Amino acid sequence: MHDIHRVETFEIVAPYTLRVGFEDHTEQLINFEPALAGELFGPLRNLSVFNQVRMDPEVHTLVWPNGADFDPATLHDWPELVDALTTQAREWESVPA
């Protein structure tokens, strides 16, 4: 079980990097690049695709046109989870297509 969070704002601040604001008035500056691998997140390595990020007002998280999204709680707790996400991304890259 984990806390439920909602994304309320976001801003593209650098390549693959977003400033994300949450309902609890906290923010995360997230560099997504290390986690962009695999069938779902790999296409976001194309910066023009990554920059199509939008906020889904129904589920209160960030979404991309290819269906990629991250749980808002994951975004909220990114600093604690980024190492595990990066490890998972490396595993996805090593799986033959």
Number of C-alpha atoms within 10 A of each C-alpha: 3 6 9 11 18 20 25 19 17 19 13 15 12 10 14 18 16 19 15 21 19 20 14 11 8 10 17 16 18 19 17 20 18 16 21 24 21 18 12 14 21 17 17 25 17 11 12 11 13 25 15 12 19 16 16 14 11 7 12 17 23 22 18 20 12 13 8 16 18 12 16 21 16 17 26 25 13 18 12 11 12 18 13 12 18 17 12 16 19 16 12 19 14 10 8 5 7
